[in-house]
């Protein structure tokens, strides 16, 4: 699997395109429905998701686009910023008499900036990890906007291709967008395979153009900034300790 951030294991991350800068500003609201062979009762708190777009910036607080540890995610061009709250994990480890090397705040801010080589690698065919195929000419209208079809070729541990289809609009969003796994622009419809015949489809049902200000892209205060290397060391130790406690 291509690794653009060392903490990719806890979040789905995206690399975007090198197209002309977009000037779309607005809020995109998604519905979440069960579309697999096995019916899944989508909890009310998971039934909708939202992102805000301001030119090259994208902001979200929706857990469906991040993970349970991330409070906020901001993308700004090739840079991304994750506000994470590790308080519950740290409290649990402390209750088990585990002492971490890290002594700072449980609320942390992790920054990353992607390189050109990382971006270029996304469309190079491989037989492990994943790559993105943009060769399809198919289009589809979603929430009143034209989208293009992209196919993610995702390979499991046995090298079997598990393709995943995204319908995206590359005229909105940042140059690089760590939300949709390498997709150009913004995905307006795609399906997540949770295994055991359970699938969830996220579809943009409403796009509110305008009414988004640059101030809506500001991250909350109170988070301690860590470098990617510092966070990688912390996350590795947390994982190692949790695995040891589960043995």
N, C-alpha and C positions, 0 to 999 in steps of 0.2 A: 504493500500500500504506500502510495506517495505520502510523505509526511511533511506538511508545510509548517506546522507548529509542533513542538514536542509534546504539547498537551492535546493533540488531536484525538486521543482516546476518549476524552470526556466531552467532546463537542463535534458536531458536524461542521466542517469548515469549507469555505468556498474560495475559489480563485476566479476572477472575472476576466473580462476581455480588454483589448487595447483599442477599443473603438473610440469615436469622438465623444467628448464629454457630454453627458446628458443633462438636461435642465428640468426634468420632471420633478414636481413637488406635490406630495399628496400622501394620503393614508390608504393602505391596502388591507382589507379585512378578508380573512379566509374562513371558510367553513371546513369542518373536519368530519368526514363520514366513513363508516365502515364499508369496505368494498371487497373484502376477501371472501373466500368460500365459507369460512367460519365467521358467523356474526360476532361482532365485538360491540359491547355497549359502551359508547364513548361518554365518559364522564362530562358533566356540564362544564367543568372548568377547562376541559380540553376541546370543547366543541367549536371554539373559535380561536383565531390567532390574528395578530396584527403587526404590521411593520410601518414605520414612517420613513418617507424618502424625501430628501432635500438635495437636489442636484446629485453630487457624487457621494452623499452620505446616506446611510441607512441605519435606523435605530430600532431596536426591539427589546421588549421585556418578556415576550411570550416564550414559555418553556419549550414549546414544540420546535422552536428555532434554535434553542440553546441547550440547556440541560438543567437538572434540578439544583445545581450548585451556582449557576450563573444568574445574577439579578438583572444585568443589563449588558447588551452588546451593541457597540457602535462601530460601524465601518466608515472609514474616511479615505477614499482612494485606495491606495495599497496598504494602508495602515488599519489595524483593528485594535479595539480596546474591549476587554472583558472585565466586568465588575463581578467578583465572585465572593460568596459568603461561605466560609468553611467552618463556621462556628459549631454546627451540630457534629461534624466529623471530629473536630478538635476536642469538643467536650466529651465525646464518646471515648476517644483515645486517652484523654486525661483520666477519665473514670476507670480505665483499665491500667492505670499507672504507666502509660506510655509517654515518654518525654521526647518531643520532637527537637531537632536541631534548630528549627526556625522558632524565633521568640517574638515575632511581630504580631500585628493585628490579624484577626481571623477574616477580616474583610479586605480583600486584595484587588488590585488593578493590574492586569497583565496586558502589555502592549506587544504588538508584532508588526513587522513590515516585510512584505513579500518581495522576492527578487524576480528579475525577468526570467531567469532559468526555471524557477519554480512554476511560473505562469506558463512558459512554453511547454513544459513537460506534460501538462494536462491533456493535450490532444495527441500525444505520441502513443500509438498502440502498444500495449503490453499484454502479458498473459498472467499477471499477478497485480494485486491492488485494483486500480481502475483507471480508465481513461474515458474521454468524452468524444462522441462522434457527432459532428454537426453537418454531416453530408446530406441529411434528409431535406427535401424541399417541401415537406408537408407543413401546413399552417392551420391554425384553429383560432376562433374568436373566444376569448374568455373575459367575462365581465366587460364586454364592449371594446376590448383591446385585442389587436392582432398578436398572435404568438407563433413562435417557431418551435419545431420539434428537435430535441436533443436526446441522444441515447447514451446513458452511462453504462459502460461495460464494466461490471463489478465482478471480480473473481473471488470465489470462496477459497478456503484453505486447501481444497482439493483441485483448484484450478478451473472449476466450473464457472462459466460466465452466467451471471444473474443480471441481465439487462434491466435497466430502470429508465422510464421515459419521463422527461421533463418538458413542459410547454412553457416557453420563456419569452419575455419581451426585452430586447436589448437596447431599447430607447429610453429606459428608465433605470435609475440606480447608478452606483459607483463603478469606476473602472474595475475595481476588485471588490468582491462582495463575500466575506466569509460567513455566508448563511446557507447558500445553496450548492455546496460541494463542487465548486469549480465552474459553475454555470455562468454564461455571459448574461449580464443584466439581472433581471428579477424573474424568478419562477412564479407563474400564475396558476399552475396546476401540476401536481405530481403525486405519486403514490409511494408510501413507505411500507415495505414488507417487514412485519414484525415476527415472521416465522409462524409455524403451525397453522398455515392457511389464514392468518389474520393480516389484513392490510388496511391502512388508513390513507384516504385520499384528501389532500389539501387543495381546495379550489378557491381562487379569489372570487368572491361574490359581490364585493362592492369596492370601488376605487374612487375615493373622494379626492379629486384634484384640487390643489390649493390648500389654504388654511394650515399649512405646516410652516413654522418659522425656524430659523437657524437655532434659536434658543431651545427648540424642542429636541435638538441634537446633543444637548449638554449632558454629560454624565453626572451622577450624584456625587457629593463630596463624602469624605470619611473613609476612603479606601486607600490602603497603603500600596504604593506602586512597587512591583517586582519586575525584574527583567525576566525574559523567557527562560534563561538559564537558572535563575533563582527559583522560579516557579517549578521548573522541571525537577529540580532536586527535591523540593518540598513534596510535590505530587508523587514522586517515586517512593519517598520514605513513607508517606501515608499509605500508598498501595501495599508496600512491603509489610507494614505493620498490620494492616487489615487482613492480609492473606495469612500472616502468622497467627493472628488471633482466631481465624476461622479453622485452622488445622486442628 
